[in-house]
């Protein structure tokens, strides 16, 4: 995302779900250049867990490789 000048926003509300918005610039403009200059650091977690439930082996394997966690 960053290398293409894009960014992701996340909004989550208990009982209503989570929304991810992905922004990728179609062309380089003053706005995309400003966004690249003002990129914020992502907040670090505090040991939380994310439950991934999927019936496709590939999806589970990708998530396992990215986190290094094992499956229960």
C-alpha positions as CSV (number, residue, x, y, z in Angstrom):
1,X,0.0,0.0,0.0
2,X,2.6,2.5,1.1
3,X,4.8,1.9,-1.9
4,X,1.9,2.8,-4.2
5,X,0.9,5.9,-2.2
6,X,-2.2,4.3,-0.8
7,X,-3.5,3.8,2.7
8,X,-6.1,1.8,4.6
9,X,-8.6,3.1,7.2
10,X,-10.4,0.9,9.7
11,X,-13.6,1.6,11.6
12,X,-15.0,-0.9,14.1
13,X,-18.1,-0.8,16.3
14,X,-19.1,-3.4,18.8
15,X,-22.1,-5.3,17.6
16,X,-22.0,-3.7,14.1
17,X,-18.8,-5.0,12.6
18,X,-15.7,-3.6,11.0
19,X,-15.2,-1.7,7.8
20,X,-11.9,-1.5,6.0
21,X,-11.4,1.2,3.3
22,X,-8.6,0.8,0.9
23,X,-7.4,3.9,-1.0
24,X,-5.1,3.6,-4.0
25,X,-4.4,6.6,-6.2
26,X,-5.3,6.4,-9.8
27,X,-2.6,9.0,-10.6
28,X,-0.1,11.1,-8.6
29,X,-1.6,14.4,-7.5
30,X,-0.8,17.0,-4.8
31,X,-3.2,15.1,-2.5
32,X,-1.5,11.8,-2.9
33,X,1.9,13.4,-2.4
34,X,0.6,15.0,0.8
35,X,-0.7,11.6,2.0
36,X,2.7,10.0,1.4
37,X,4.4,12.8,3.5
38,X,2.0,12.4,6.4
39,X,1.8,8.7,6.8
40,X,1.2,7.7,10.4
41,X,2.7,4.8,12.2
42,X,0.3,1.9,12.7
43,X,-0.6,1.3,16.4
44,X,1.0,-1.8,17.9
45,X,-1.2,-4.5,19.5
46,X,-1.1,-5.6,23.1
47,X,-1.1,-9.3,22.7
48,X,-4.7,-9.5,21.2
49,X,-5.6,-12.5,19.1
50,X,-7.5,-12.6,15.9
51,X,-9.6,-15.7,15.1
52,X,-9.4,-16.7,11.4
53,X,-12.1,-19.2,10.4
54,X,-11.8,-20.4,6.8
55,X,-12.4,-23.7,5.0
56,X,-9.7,-23.0,2.5
57,X,-6.3,-24.5,3.4
58,X,-4.5,-21.7,1.4
59,X,-6.1,-18.9,3.4
60,X,-5.2,-20.6,6.7
61,X,-1.6,-21.2,5.5
62,X,-1.1,-17.6,4.5
63,X,-2.4,-16.3,7.8
64,X,-0.2,-18.8,9.7
65,X,2.9,-17.8,7.7
66,X,2.3,-14.0,8.2
67,X,1.8,-14.4,12.0
68,X,4.0,-17.3,12.8
69,X,1.2,-18.7,15.0
70,X,0.1,-22.3,15.1
71,X,-3.4,-23.6,14.6
72,X,-5.4,-25.0,17.5
